[in-house]
Amino acid sequence: MSKPEPRIIAPGYSDEELYIWMDKKLAAIRQLKYEKDLNKELKESIVKSEGRIKDLDLDATLNIDRQ
Protein backbone atom coordinates (compact mmCIF):
# COMPACT_ATOMS: atom_id res chain seq x y z
CA MET A 1 0.00 0.00 0.00
CA SER A 2 1.55 3.29 -1.07
CA LYS A 3 0.98 6.63 0.53
CA PRO A 4 -0.63 9.44 -1.42
CA GLU A 5 1.70 12.24 -2.44
CA PRO A 6 1.68 15.33 -0.20
CA ARG A 7 -0.21 18.34 -1.45
CA ILE A 8 0.88 21.94 -1.27
CA ILE A 9 -1.87 24.52 -1.12
CA ALA A 10 -0.50 27.78 -2.48
CA PRO A 11 -3.20 30.03 -3.87
CA GLY A 12 -1.90 32.87 -5.97
CA TYR A 13 1.50 31.29 -6.70
CA SER A 14 2.58 30.42 -10.21
CA ASP A 15 4.33 27.13 -10.93
CA GLU A 16 7.59 29.03 -11.38
CA GLU A 17 7.20 30.74 -8.00
CA LEU A 18 6.57 27.36 -6.36
CA TYR A 19 9.63 25.84 -8.06
CA ILE A 20 11.78 28.70 -6.77
CA TRP A 21 10.31 28.33 -3.27
CA MET A 22 10.84 24.55 -3.29
CA ASP A 23 14.39 24.97 -4.58
CA LYS A 24 15.22 27.37 -1.73
CA LYS A 25 13.67 25.00 0.81
CA LEU A 26 15.66 22.03 -0.53
CA ALA A 27 18.87 24.06 -0.50
CA ALA A 28 18.22 25.05 3.11
CA ILE A 29 17.50 21.44 4.07
CA ARG A 30 20.76 20.28 2.48
CA GLN A 31 22.74 23.07 4.16
CA LEU A 32 21.12 22.31 7.51
CA LYS A 33 22.07 18.62 7.21
CA TYR A 34 25.64 19.57 6.29
CA GLU A 35 25.92 21.96 9.26
CA LYS A 36 24.49 19.39 11.68
CA ASP A 37 26.93 16.74 10.43
CA LEU A 38 29.82 19.20 10.71
CA ASN A 39 28.71 20.19 14.21
CA LYS A 40 28.68 16.54 15.26
CA GLU A 41 32.18 16.00 13.86
CA LEU A 42 33.49 19.11 15.59
CA LYS A 43 32.00 18.06 18.93
CA GLU A 44 33.64 14.64 18.59
CA SER A 45 36.92 16.34 17.73
CA ILE A 46 36.65 18.58 20.80
CA VAL A 47 36.08 15.56 23.06
CA LYS A 48 39.18 13.86 21.62
CA SER A 49 41.20 17.06 21.98
CA GLU A 50 40.12 17.51 25.59
CA GLY A 51 41.26 13.95 26.31
CA ARG A 52 44.67 14.64 24.76
CA ILE A 53 44.94 17.90 26.71
CA LYS A 54 44.18 16.07 29.95
CA ASP A 55 46.85 13.45 29.19
CA LEU A 56 49.42 16.07 28.21
CA ASP A 57 48.59 18.14 31.28
CA LEU A 58 49.47 15.16 33.45
CA ASP A 59 52.64 14.49 31.43
CA ALA A 60 53.70 18.15 31.63
CA THR A 61 53.12 18.58 35.34
CA LEU A 62 56.27 19.14 37.37
CA ASN A 63 56.31 17.87 40.89
CA ILE A 64 58.95 19.84 42.74
CA ASP A 65 59.57 19.27 46.41
CA ARG A 66 61.76 21.99 48.00
CA GLN A 67 62.51 20.78 51.48
PENORLIN-V348351 format. One record per residue. N is the residue number from 1. SS is DSSP state (H for helix, E for strand, - for the rest). BURIAL is b if it has 16 or more other C-alpha atoms within 10 Angstrom, else e. D_LAST is the distance of its C-alpha to the last C-alpha in Angstrom with 2 decimals. Layout:
BEGIN
{{N & SS & BURIAL & D_LAST} {N & SS & BURIAL & D_LAST}}
END
This chain:
BEGIN
{{1 & - & e & 83.60} {2 & - & e & 82.36} {3 & - & e & 81.13} {4 & - & e & 83.15} {5 & - & e & 81.72} {6 & - & e & 80.00} {7 & - & e & 82.11} {8 & - & e & 81.13} {9 & - & e & 83.22} {10 & - & e & 83.25} {11 & - & e & 86.41} {12 & - & e & 87.15} {13 & - & e & 84.95} {14 & - & e & 86.54} {15 & H & e & 85.56} {16 & H & e & 83.88} {17 & H & e & 81.83} {18 & H & e & 80.74} {19 & H & e & 79.79} {20 & H & e & 77.65} {21 & H & e & 76.02} {22 & H & e & 75.39} {23 & H & e & 73.99} {24 & H & e & 71.49} {25 & H & e & 70.50} {26 & H & e & 70.01} {27 & H & e & 67.95} {28 & H & e & 65.72} {29 & H & e & 65.37} {30 & H & e & 64.37} {31 & H & e & 61.85} {32 & H & e & 60.40} {33 & H & e & 60.00} {34 & H & e & 58.34} {35 & H & e & 55.88} {36 & H & e & 55.05} {37 & H & e & 54.47} {38 & H & e & 52.28} {39 & H & e & 50.32} {40 & H & e & 49.74} {41 & H & e & 48.56} {42 & H & e & 46.18} {43 & H & e & 44.69} {44 & H & e & 44.19} {45 & H & e & 42.58} {46 & H & e & 40.18} {47 & H & e & 39.16} {48 & H & e & 38.51} {49 & H & e & 36.58} {50 & H & e & 34.38} {51 & H & e & 33.63} {52 & H & e & 32.71} {53 & H & e & 30.50} {54 & H & e & 28.67} {55 & H & e & 28.21} {56 & H & e & 27.11} {57 & H & e & 24.67} {58 & H & e & 22.95} {59 & H & e & 23.21} {60 & H & e & 21.87} {61 & - & e & 18.80} {62 & - & e & 15.52} {63 & - & e & 12.61} {64 & - & e & 9.48} {65 & - & e & 6.05} {66 & - & e & 3.76} {67 & - & e & 0.00}}
END
